[in-house]
Amino acid sequence: MAKLFGQDYSKRELLSHIGDLSQVAGMRMMQLQDGLESAVRIADVRTGSGLRFQVTLDRGMDISLADYKGFTLAWRSANGDVHPSYYDPRGAGWGRSFPGGLMTGCGMSFLGAPCVDESEELGLHGRLSNLPASGVRTETRWENDSCVMQLQGFVRESGLFKENLLLHRTIETRLGESLITINDHIRNEGHQSSPLMMLYHINAGWPLVDDGARLLLNARSMKPRDAEAETGTNEATVFSSPVPGYREQVFFHDCLADADDFATVLLMNEKKRIGLYVRFRQKELPRFIEWKMMGEGTYVVGMEPANCGVGGRAKERAAGTLQFLEPGEDRHFFVQLGVVDGEEELLNFIATNTLK
């Protein structure tokens, strides 16, 4: 059954009320047409619950704009959804085409701080977000009385005498739900071992992020990245109003998983009685990074499950924690993003997932 406007509907009941599913939900393919965004393909998705989001097909199938019942969920930078032809791979050039958005993918063969790894210069956060998808297709299907909306595509990162990694990304949601599921399968289609670094850069913004909003999670420990973060250790998971001159703080949380190996983190705005959560399989993504940026304009909280640290590939290699994919080998990553609406739902969600 699909819950729409506070009532459950079977397939037959719903279709008797509407001329086409697009009246209440669906996926539409579009193309942006102005400035640096020109020619970027997007898929605009509505679930019927009030959740609406856009997938940027030419940016690694990232999830860009997102809102719930008109309530903005994601922070957006002034860059917009920059076409990948403007990508600057050098140093911190990634930041010139970083749109923010609900989820920006980082990786696949490197991410984190710029570095030199085995004589190769690597820029910030990798190429994934600036690679266009191919073979994109949409599917809307009924499974009994549940309507599934699915978007699939392939993103390749490759180079002569370098890696050849193919990402098959599936983004799925269901009619009447406020949940997005990302299923990523990465295969090494090359003939040599390749580093594998993946991070899901989830960027919550105002009005979800506001004075008094909190990050709730179940973790063994928390570690600040540097001296700047150490100054904010006691308030790492509590957020303020925008602060002039604020310098970013980064914290590493060692999350605890449930019996099914899932870790859950909730960003909650108690005053507005709404929350955004991320759930991920910890075996695949054992790291969780919090990016706390309370500056003016750059007012954002990053929730970032990853299979690696963010110090750069050279540092990961030196620590012996760099993961690899062998030729023909696959790796699977599973991430869910969801909205929790209302005081009762928030309390139940927190108790069910033992968050604090």
C-alpha positions as CSV (number, residue, x, y, z in Angstrom):
1,M,0.0,0.0,0.0
2,A,1.1,3.5,-0.7
3,K,0.4,6.2,1.9
4,L,-0.5,9.5,0.2
5,F,-2.0,12.5,2.0
6,G,-2.5,10.6,5.2
7,Q,-4.3,7.6,3.7
8,D,-3.3,4.2,2.4
9,Y,-4.1,3.3,-1.2
10,S,-3.9,0.0,-3.1
11,K,-2.8,0.2,-6.7
12,R,-6.4,-0.2,-7.9
13,E,-7.7,2.5,-5.6
14,L,-5.0,5.0,-6.4
15,L,-5.3,4.6,-10.2
16,S,-9.1,5.1,-10.0
17,H,-8.4,8.6,-8.6
18,I,-5.8,9.8,-11.1
19,G,-5.2,9.9,-14.9
20,D,-1.5,9.2,-14.6
21,L,1.0,8.5,-11.8
22,S,2.8,11.8,-12.7
23,Q,-0.2,13.5,-11.1
24,V,1.2,12.6,-7.6
25,A,4.8,11.3,-8.2
26,G,7.3,10.1,-10.7
27,M,10.6,10.7,-12.5
28,R,11.2,13.3,-15.3
29,M,14.4,13.7,-17.3
30,M,15.4,17.3,-17.9
31,Q,18.4,19.3,-19.0
32,L,19.8,22.6,-17.5
33,Q,20.3,25.4,-20.0
34,D,22.2,28.3,-18.5
35,G,25.7,29.3,-17.4
36,L,28.1,26.7,-16.0
37,E,25.1,24.4,-15.5
38,S,24.3,24.3,-19.3
39,A,23.8,20.8,-20.7
40,V,23.8,19.0,-17.4
41,R,21.2,16.3,-17.5
42,I,19.0,15.8,-14.4
43,A,16.3,13.4,-13.2
44,D,13.7,15.1,-11.2
45,V,12.1,12.7,-8.7
46,R,8.9,13.1,-6.6
47,T,7.8,10.3,-4.3
48,G,4.3,11.6,-3.4
49,S,5.2,11.9,0.3
50,G,6.4,15.4,-0.1
51,L,10.0,14.3,-0.8
52,R,11.5,15.7,-4.0
53,F,15.1,15.5,-5.2
54,Q,17.2,15.8,-8.4
55,V,19.8,13.4,-9.6
56,T,22.6,15.1,-11.7
57,L,23.3,12.5,-14.3
58,D,26.3,14.3,-15.7
59,R,27.9,14.6,-12.2
60,G,28.4,11.0,-11.2
61,M,24.6,10.6,-10.5
62,D,24.9,12.8,-7.4
63,I,21.8,13.9,-5.6
64,S,21.6,17.7,-5.8
65,L,18.5,19.7,-4.9
66,A,16.3,18.1,-2.2
67,D,13.3,19.2,-0.2
68,Y,10.5,17.8,1.8
69,K,7.1,19.4,1.8
70,G,8.9,22.6,0.7
71,F,11.4,22.3,3.5
72,T,14.9,22.5,2.2
73,L,17.2,19.6,3.2
74,A,20.5,20.2,1.5
75,W,23.0,23.0,1.6
76,R,23.9,24.5,-1.8
77,S,27.1,26.3,-2.8
78,A,27.2,29.3,-5.1
79,N,28.7,27.1,-7.9
80,G,25.5,25.4,-8.9
81,D,25.5,22.1,-10.7
82,V,28.6,22.8,-12.8
83,H,29.0,20.9,-16.0
84,P,32.0,18.4,-15.7
85,S,33.8,20.1,-18.6
86,Y,34.7,22.9,-16.1
87,Y,36.3,20.5,-13.6
88,D,39.7,21.5,-12.3
89,P,41.5,18.4,-11.0
90,R,44.5,20.2,-9.6
91,G,44.9,20.8,-5.8
92,A,41.7,22.1,-4.3
93,G,40.2,22.9,-7.7
94,W,37.4,20.4,-6.9
95,G,35.9,23.1,-4.7
96,R,35.2,25.3,-7.7
97,S,32.7,22.8,-9.1
98,F,31.3,21.4,-5.8
99,P,27.6,22.2,-5.7
100,G,26.9,20.9,-2.3
101,G,23.6,19.1,-2.6
102,L,22.1,16.2,-0.7
103,M,24.9,13.7,-1.7
104,T,28.1,14.3,-3.6
105,G,30.1,11.2,-4.4
106,C,33.9,11.3,-3.7
107,G,36.3,8.7,-5.2
108,M,36.7,6.2,-6.8
109,S,40.4,5.7,-6.9
110,F,41.3,8.5,-4.6
111,L,39.7,11.1,-2.4
112,G,40.5,13.4,0.6
113,A,43.2,16.0,0.8
114,P,45.4,16.7,-2.3
115,C,48.6,14.8,-2.2
116,V,51.4,13.1,-4.2
117,D,51.0,9.3,-4.1
118,E,53.7,7.3,-5.8
119,S,54.7,10.2,-8.0
120,E,51.1,10.9,-9.1
121,E,49.6,14.3,-8.2
122,L,46.1,13.8,-6.9
123,G,43.6,16.6,-6.2
124,L,40.8,17.0,-3.6
125,H,38.1,14.3,-3.4
126,G,38.6,12.5,-6.7
127,R,36.9,12.6,-10.1
128,L,33.6,10.7,-9.4
129,S,31.4,13.8,-9.0
130,N,32.7,15.2,-12.3
131,L,32.1,12.2,-14.5
132,P,29.0,11.8,-16.6
133,A,26.8,8.7,-16.4
134,S,26.1,6.5,-19.5
135,G,23.4,3.9,-20.1
136,V,21.0,5.8,-17.9
137,R,17.5,4.3,-17.6
138,T,14.4,4.8,-15.5
139,E,11.9,2.2,-14.4
140,T,8.6,2.6,-12.6
141,R,7.0,-0.7,-11.7
142,W,4.3,-2.0,-9.4
143,E,5.1,-4.8,-7.0
144,N,1.7,-5.8,-5.8
145,D,0.4,-2.6,-4.2
146,S,3.9,-1.0,-3.8
147,C,5.2,1.3,-6.6
148,V,9.0,1.3,-7.1
149,M,10.8,4.1,-8.9
150,Q,14.3,3.2,-9.9
151,L,17.1,5.1,-11.7
152,Q,20.2,3.3,-13.0
153,G,23.4,4.3,-14.8
154,F,27.1,3.6,-15.2
155,V,30.0,5.9,-14.4
156,R,33.6,5.0,-15.5
157,E,36.8,6.3,-14.1
158,S,39.7,5.3,-16.3
159,G,43.0,6.4,-17.9
160,L,45.7,5.1,-20.1
161,F,48.0,2.9,-18.0
162,K,45.8,3.8,-15.0
163,E,42.7,2.5,-13.2
164,N,39.6,1.2,-15.0
165,L,36.8,1.3,-12.5
166,L,33.1,1.0,-13.5
167,L,30.4,2.1,-11.1
168,H,26.9,0.7,-11.6
169,R,24.7,3.0,-9.5
170,T,21.0,2.3,-8.7
171,I,18.9,5.0,-6.9
172,E,15.6,3.7,-5.7
173,T,12.6,5.1,-3.9
174,R,8.9,4.1,-3.5
175,L,5.6,5.9,-3.9
176,G,4.5,7.5,-0.6
177,E,7.9,7.0,1.1
178,S,10.5,9.6,2.2
179,L,13.5,7.3,1.7
180,I,16.2,7.2,-0.9
181,T,18.3,4.0,-1.4
182,I,21.7,4.1,-3.2
183,N,23.1,0.8,-4.3
184,D,26.6,1.1,-5.8
185,H,28.5,-1.8,-7.4
186,I,32.1,-1.0,-8.5
187,R,34.0,-3.4,-10.7
188,N,37.7,-3.3,-11.6
189,E,37.6,-3.8,-15.3
190,G,41.3,-3.2,-15.7
191,H,44.1,-5.7,-15.6
192,Q,46.0,-4.4,-12.6
193,S,45.1,-3.9,-8.9
194,S,43.5,-0.5,-8.3
195,P,43.1,1.6,-5.1
196,L,39.4,2.0,-4.0
197,M,38.3,5.0,-2.0
198,M,34.7,5.9,-1.6
199,L,33.0,8.6,0.5
200,Y,29.3,9.8,0.4
201,H,29.4,13.5,1.1
202,I,25.9,14.3,2.5
203,N,25.4,18.0,3.0
204,A,22.6,19.1,5.3
205,G,21.8,22.8,5.2
206,W,19.4,25.4,6.6
207,P,16.6,25.4,7.8
208,L,17.3,21.8,8.8
209,V,20.7,23.0,10.2
210,D,19.9,25.8,12.6
211,D,20.7,26.9,16.1
212,G,20.1,24.0,18.5
213,A,20.0,21.3,15.8
214,R,21.9,18.1,16.8
215,L,23.7,15.1,15.4
216,L,22.6,11.9,17.0
217,L,24.5,8.6,16.7
218,N,25.7,5.6,18.5
219,A,29.5,5.6,18.6
220,R,32.4,4.1,20.6
221,S,34.4,7.2,20.4
222,M,35.0,10.5,18.6
223,K,38.3,12.1,17.6
224,P,38.9,15.6,16.3
225,R,40.9,15.9,13.1
226,D,43.2,18.8,14.3
227,A,43.8,21.6,16.8
228,E,40.9,23.6,15.3
229,A,38.5,20.7,15.8
230,E,39.9,20.2,19.3
231,T,38.6,23.6,20.4
232,G,35.0,22.4,19.6
233,T,35.2,18.9,20.9
234,N,32.6,19.5,23.7
235,E,30.0,20.8,21.2
236,A,31.0,18.6,18.2
237,T,27.4,17.4,17.6
238,V,25.5,20.6,18.5
239,F,25.0,23.4,16.0
240,S,24.8,27.1,16.3
241,S,23.6,30.0,14.2
242,P,26.0,31.2,11.5
243,V,29.3,32.5,12.9
244,P,31.4,35.2,11.1
245,G,34.9,33.9,10.4
246,Y,34.2,30.3,11.5
247,R,36.8,27.8,10.5
248,E,35.7,24.3,9.6
249,Q,35.9,21.5,12.2
250,V,36.1,17.8,11.3
251,F,35.4,14.9,13.6
252,F,35.9,11.2,13.2
253,H,33.2,9.0,14.8
254,D,33.7,5.3,15.4
255,C,30.0,4.3,14.9
256,L,28.5,1.1,16.4
257,A,26.4,-1.0,14.0
258,D,23.2,-2.9,14.8
259,A,22.8,-6.7,14.6
260,D,22.4,-6.4,10.8
261,D,25.7,-4.4,10.5
262,F,23.9,-1.1,9.8
263,A,25.0,2.2,11.4
264,T,22.6,5.1,11.6
265,V,23.2,8.8,12.1
266,L,20.4,11.4,12.5
267,L,20.6,15.1,12.1
268,M,17.6,16.4,14.1
269,N,16.0,19.8,14.3
270,E,13.9,19.4,17.4
271,K,12.3,22.9,17.2
272,K,11.1,22.2,13.7
273,R,10.3,18.5,14.5
274,I,12.2,17.1,11.5
275,G,15.3,15.0,10.9
276,L,17.5,13.7,8.1
277,Y,19.2,10.3,8.6
278,V,21.8,8.3,6.8
279,R,22.1,4.5,7.2
280,F,25.0,2.5,5.8
281,R,26.5,-0.9,6.1
282,Q,29.5,-0.6,8.3
283,K,31.4,-3.5,6.9
284,E,31.6,-1.7,3.6
285,L,31.9,1.9,5.0
286,P,33.7,1.6,8.4
287,R,34.5,5.3,8.7
288,F,32.1,8.2,9.5
289,I,33.3,11.8,9.2
290,E,31.4,14.8,10.4
291,W,32.1,18.1,8.6
292,K,31.0,21.0,10.8
293,M,31.0,24.3,9.0
294,M,29.1,27.1,10.8
295,G,30.3,29.9,8.6
296,E,28.2,32.6,7.0
297,G,27.0,31.3,3.6
298,T,29.0,28.1,4.0
299,Y,26.6,26.9,6.7
300,V,26.5,23.2,6.4
301,V,26.9,19.9,8.3
302,G,28.5,17.1,6.3
303,M,27.6,13.5,7.2
304,E,30.1,11.3,5.4
305,P,30.3,7.5,5.6
306,A,33.4,6.2,3.9
307,N,35.7,3.2,3.4
308,C,38.8,5.4,4.1
309,G,40.1,8.5,5.9
310,V,40.2,12.0,4.3
311,G,43.9,12.7,4.7
312,G,44.6,11.7,1.1
313,R,45.6,8.5,-0.7
314,A,49.3,8.8,0.2
315,K,48.5,8.9,3.9
316,E,46.1,6.0,3.6
317,R,48.8,4.0,1.8
318,A,51.4,4.8,4.4
319,A,49.1,3.7,7.2
320,G,48.4,0.4,5.5
321,T,44.7,1.1,5.4
322,L,44.3,1.7,1.6
323,Q,41.8,-0.7,0.1
324,F,42.3,-2.2,-3.4
325,L,40.2,-3.9,-6.0
326,E,41.8,-6.7,-8.0
327,P,41.1,-7.2,-11.7
328,G,37.5,-8.5,-12.1
329,E,36.7,-7.9,-8.5
330,D,33.4,-6.2,-7.4
331,R,32.6,-4.1,-4.3
332,H,29.2,-3.2,-3.1
333,F,28.2,-0.1,-1.1
334,F,24.7,0.5,0.3
335,V,23.5,3.9,1.6
336,Q,20.1,5.1,2.6
337,L,18.9,8.7,3.2
338,G,15.6,9.4,4.8
339,V,13.4,12.0,6.4
340,V,11.8,11.6,9.8
341,D,8.8,13.9,10.2
342,G,7.1,14.9,13.5
343,E,7.9,14.6,17.2
344,E,6.4,11.1,17.6
345,E,8.3,9.7,14.6
346,L,11.5,11.3,15.8
347,L,11.2,9.8,19.3
348,N,10.4,6.4,17.9
349,F,13.3,6.6,15.4
350,I,15.8,7.6,18.2
351,A,14.7,4.8,20.5
352,T,14.6,2.2,17.8
353,N,18.2,3.0,16.7
354,T,19.5,3.7,20.2
355,L,20.8,7.2,19.2
356,K,22.1,9.8,21.6
